[in-house]
Amino acid sequence: MRAEHGDSEPFWKAGPLIFGLGRSVLDLLLPPSSLDGAAALSGGLTASAFSKLTFLDDPVCDGCGLAMPYAEAALERCPACQAKPKAFQRCRAACVYDEHSRELILKLKHADRTDLAGLFARWLSRAGVDLLAEAEAVVPVPVHRARMLRRRYNQAAEIARPLARMTGLAYLPDALIRRRDTDSQGGKSASGRRRNVAAAFAVPEGRRHRVVGRRIVLIDDVLTTGATAEGCARALLAAGAASVTLSVVARVTEMQARPI
């Protein structure tokens, strides 16, 4: 099932190895600039910047990735997910979305810092290890072609590509499309976000064979209310995917946005 167009090669193939060696040489000649001007670690992130991030660890809600109190550790899902299950079956986030993670994500999203994508992919490979172990393919949340022309790349796809390479999972960057150029989700309420992305995503008829019967991990940079991820998951399931889980770099906390 790895041979079709759009699938990745396993991480041990020669191509990624050559890419990695080339990147190492480039980093020696032109070291990646860090965010605070100090000595850069992997991905241009310094020890100081790294220490300010709040990484999520167990116990977390299996349904939405939200950190849970230790008193509720015996529960697999938070009350909100128990009351209203999501279209995506499970979710994992690497860290909390705050001023520090936001700065990094915006560097990737709007400042051409695509070198950060590999770093984020490594975070997801750890945070979502149980999801990835059960999956067959990774699918990035798509951007509309008009936005792609303006931005030149899809940040979710930039993260999903090295993640697929690391894990040997199929990489399906164009299995899912955004049918209309939706407004930015920023500043919208939960209900407003749902209305904004309603019926915005689809799997084209000619690409359905890529997702039929497959266990898919959906990849995105940030989880806020979950409206975008829900729309993507519904489209993939409608096209025949066996299951859809979600892995994101960062997610807002319960106090920042509820419900998912």
RAGIVEN-V461053 format. One line per field, one symbol per residue. phi: phi as a letter, one per 40 degrees, with the letter a starting at -180 (. if undefined). burial: 1 if it has 16 or more other ideal C-beta (glycine too) atoms within 10 Angstrom, else 0. A space follows every 10 residues. Layout:
phi: ???
burial: ???
This chain:
phi: .ccccgcccd ccccdcccdc cccccccccb dccccbgccc cdggbccccc cccbccbdcb cccbgccbcc cbccccbcdc cccaccccca abbcaccacc cddccccccb bgcccccccc cccccccbdc cccccbabbc ccbcdccccc cgabcccccc cccccccgcc bbcbcbbbcb cccccdgccd ccccccbdfc babddcbccc bdgccbbcba cbbbcgcccc ccccccccch ccabbbbbca bccdccaacc
burial: 0000001100 1000010000 0000000000 0101100001 0011110010 0010010011 1111111100 0000001101 1000011111 1111111001 1001101110 0010111111 1111101100 1100111111 1111000000 0001111111 1111111111 1111111100 0100000100 0011011001 1110001001 1001111111 1111111111 1111111010 1011111111 1101001001
